Amino acid sequence: MGLFVSSCDKVIYDGPGNCPISVRFRFDFNLKYADAFRNEVKSVAVYVFDSQTGKFVTKATESGVPLTQEGYTLEIPGLETGKYDVIAWCGLEDGDSFSVEDPATKTDLMCRMKTATRTKATETYSNQHHGGLFYGIVEGADLLNLPPGSVNTVVIPLVKNTNNVRVLLQSINSDINLTPDQFDFAIYDINSELDWKDEIPENPIDITYDPFNTKQGSIILNDNTEVLTAAVAEFSIGRLFARTTNKTRLVITQRSNGNVVFDIPLVDYFLMVKGYYASPAGEKTQIDDQEYLDRQDDYSVVIFLEHKEGPEGYYIAARIYINGWQIVLINTDL
């Protein structure tokens, strides 16, 4: 939902029907219910469409220091009296991560992750760290026929569309030293493109997320003995959807023999640890699945592997922890 108010305490614009929109942003759609816009959003891009025809009217952008100021607003002057749909994609200028082409109509508006293609398999993939991408919409913002000098203020609530996922592999065999180059890590999904409603469009593109960073972790035991038995992979992925859980999978393969060590529907496992969260009023509530996925943006998956003897040796998953919660495996045949 968005808020729409009018006031007459801004810069004066001469002439009838030349009424500006003053856009404010709010990013409190997180698990702390706190407005983090000034700290997290580094650039804004606002697209304005005629509510009746859906035609593109204008666009405004800004980035950098102005966004950190208290009460920041983005003013869009020169609009005629009428109703408009205002859509924001924030974070487009944070790096080489996402792009939006200027549309002719609202339904043309599409945000695309910048990806690459593997020649040998024509596989679309991403292996980079994506800056924060945020989306918001207010439909039917009504520019009233107010006297010259009036400014219409639209408040756009934002949702974050990017997520960080850290995967840590640790051996339960104390004499086994795990390294990232022993494994291939991948997350598969269909979320590299989002339409004007922040939804996956028809005929989505399959995307493979490779880690943007891998490293060997250092584990300190209770007796202060340091053992290097952890392999870490970090992913940066797009918006997660509760209804497409079978399309979002984390797959880990042992490189030496092609054995699949781990293959799970990732969103299903994330939702297992959803829990209860306090609302601004202090009441603990069970939020629905999609709201949880939109409010949460940081996940950790810790997998304890058991080494099995054999000609080449292989691993199976023995225990799993997600965001600190243990997932009890009833059927270990993952």
Protein Blocks (a to p, Z undefined) as FASTA:
>chain_A
ZZdddddkbccdehehiacdddddddfbbfkopafklmmmmbdcdddddfklopafbdcd
dehjllmpghiacddehiacddddddddehjlnpcfbccdddfbfklpccdddddddfkl
opacdfbdcddddddddehiacddddehiacddddddddfbdcdddddddfbfkbccdfk
lpccddddfklbccfkopacehiaddddddfbdcddddddfkopacdfbdcddddddddd
fklmmmpccddddfklopafbdcdfklmmmmmnopaddfkopacdddfklmmmmpccdcd
dddddddddfkopaddfbdceehiacddfblcZZ
